[in-house]
């Protein structure tokens, strides 16, 4: 159960970070949008590093398959 919460939190952080960059670039938002965007992407990477190793391979494969 903890792994599922970890993955969903990481996914939310990734979406938030990517949206901040997209909003800055495509919607001409202030460059200050990049600060929380970078923080969210750093949180995303940190949370994925905390994921259990025995589930990481399958989770990354599913993630890549959905993303692509």
Residue pairs with C-beta under 8 A, 6 or more apart in sequence:
3 51
3 52
3 55
3 59
6 47
6 50
6 51
7 51
7 59
9 47
10 43
10 44
10 47
10 48
10 51
13 40
13 41
13 43
13 44
13 47
14 40
14 41
14 44
16 36
16 37
16 40
17 36
17 37
17 38
17 39
17 40
17 41
17 43
17 44
18 37
18 41
19 37
20 33
20 34
20 36
20 37
20 40
21 33
21 34
21 37
23 29
23 33
24 30
24 31
24 33
24 34
24 37
48 56
51 59
